[in-house]
């Protein structure tokens, strides 16, 4: 299978693992999303998950693809309806993410050919996600169970890739990496709603750079 721009799904998955930090971007407007994305990219974060809680996700994806091309790995997140998968795929999303597990949504995501991450928290949900054929598990809300949850679920599922999201902070990146995270998803700790609303994009750039540095140190010591 290939993604919307012809990139093999395996290559997009490899790109996510290499990027390490996936920005979960929620913005009150398309313009704010574009400004936030630019700030993240300046800080060195190049994997961007534009959530469907953001207005005009297709337009944002199209514009980001036009501006940055292969310099960014674009995805769409918070998919809660099957129709959103095809719309995001056609807009250029290379990976698709759902916060939980819904058969119809996951089937639609996989059907596009994009790299797919399904949300799961319990062993039962993880089993269902694995059976569906998704590429990776979005462990969410990871902060509720903490690093111990990731370690615990990786024992019976050593063959799966986990992307913990929720509860990931710049000061615990090393803990998640040490527990076996394939990548980390970061939302409010990376691009807080208050900074976006106030237009403090330099703060977001600094946060992005700090996360990238933490990831590099964690991987260097792993």
N, C-alpha and C positions, 0 to 999 in steps of 0.2 A: 504493500500500500504506500501511497505518497500523500504528502500534504498539499494544501491549496496551491503552493508555488512550485510543486514538483519535487520538493525535498523529501527523501524517504523518511518514513516515520521513525525508523531506527536512528537516522542522523539527527532528527529533532530531539529525540530522547537523549542521545549522546550530548547534544548541545546543552540541554538542561542540566545534565550531570556536570558538564564542564563549567558552565556558568556558576552553578552552586547556589547562588542567591536568586530566588524568583520573587520579584516585587509584585505583591497583590495590590493592584492600584484601584482604589475607589475614589471617584471624584464627583463633585456636584454638577459638573458641566463638561461638555466635550473639550472646550477650551482649557479648562483647568486640568483635564486629563493629559492633554498635549504638553502643557507647561510642566506638569509633574513628571511626565515621561522624560522630557528633556533634562530635567534636574537629576533624575536617576541615572541617566546615561552619562551625564557629565561626571557623576560620582563613581562610574565604573560598573553599574548594574545594567546588564544588557538583556536579561530575560524578563519580559514584562507581561504580566497577566492582567488584562483589562477586564474588570468584572462587569457583569450585566446589571449591577446596581448603578452603573455610570450611564448617563444619557448618550444615545447614538454610538453604541459600541462599534458597529460596522464602519461608521465614518471615521472614528478615532483610529481603528486598525488600518484602514486605507491610507490615511494621512501619515501615520507613523511608518508604514511600509514605503510610502513615497519619499519621506524625508531621510530615512536611515537605511533602507534596503537590508542587506545581509548583516549590517552591523548590530542589528537587534534580533532577538528571537521572540516573536510575538505570539501571545496566546489569549484566550478568552476564558474567564472564570465565572463562578457562581451560576453555572448553567442549571436551570431548574425546569426547562421545557424542551422537548425534543427538537422543536423547530429552531431553537437558538443555535444548535450545533451546525447545521448547514449554512445558516446566515454568517456565523463567525468564520467557518471554513472558507466560504466564498469571499469573505472580506480579507483573507490572508492570514488567519490564525494558524500557527503551526502546531499548537498544542491546545487542548481543551480540558477544562477542569470543572468538576461538579463538587459541591460541598458535602453531599451525602450520596447514598446509593439508591437510584431509581432505575428500574430495568429499562424503561422506555428511553430515558435520557441517555443512559450509558450505551444502549444499542445504537442510538442516533449518533453519538459521538464516535463510536468505533466505526460506524458506517461511512464517515467522511474520509477515513484514512489518516486523520491527524493523530498525533501522539495523545493518548488519553490518560488522565489521572482521575480516579474516582475517589470520593471522600468515604472514609470508613474509620471507625473508632474501636469497635468490638471485634473479637475473633470471628464471630458469625458474619459480620459485615465484610470483613477481610476475605473470608472464604467465598462469599458471593461475588465480590469484586474480582478475585482471582479466576473464578469459574467463568466470568463474563469475558475475560481476555483483555482487560485493560493493561496498559503498559506500566503503570505505577500506582501506588496507593497514596492518596493525600490523607495523612494521619491528622484528623481534625475532630474536635479542637485539641491539638496536641498538648497545650498548656494545662489542660485539666488533669491528664495523666502524667505529664512531665516526661523527662528523659527515661525514667524507669519503665513507662509504658512502651516506648519504642524498643528498649532492650528486651522486654518481655515478649512482645509480639514477633520480634525477629527470630526468636528461638524456634517456634513452630513453623515460621514462614521465612526461612533463610534465603529462599530463591526470589523473593519479592523485593522490589525497590520501594522504599518509603520516603515520602516528602512531608515531614512534620510541618504543620502550619497552625499558627495560633500559639502564643506563648514563647515564640522565638525572639530573643533579644540579642543585642550586640554582645552582651557579657556572658551569654550562654551558648553561643555558636559552637564553641569547641566541645561542649558537652553533647550537643546533638550530633555533631560529626563523629565524635568518639563512640557514640551509641550506634552508629551505622547509617545515618541519614544519607541518602543518595544526593539530596539537595535540600534546601530549606525554603519554605514559603514565608514571606514576611510582609505584613500589612501595615498596621498602625504604628509599629515601632520604627518603620522605615519611612513611611509617608503619612504622618498623622493628619487627620482631618483638619485640625486647628491650623497647621502650617499651610495646608492647601488653601483653606478659606482666607487666610491672612496674606496669601501670596508670598510666604517666606520660603521661596524655592531654594535659596542658598542653604537653608537648614536641611532640606531634603538631600541636597547634593552632599553635604557633610555627613549625614547619616549613611548615605549610600557608600561613601568612601570608607567609613568606619566598619560597615558590615563586610565589605570586600577585604579589608585588611584582616579582620577577625577570621574570615574564612581561610584566607591564605595562611595565616599562622596555624590554624587548626589543622589544615591539610598537611602543612609542612612538618607538624609534630606527630601526625597520625602514624 
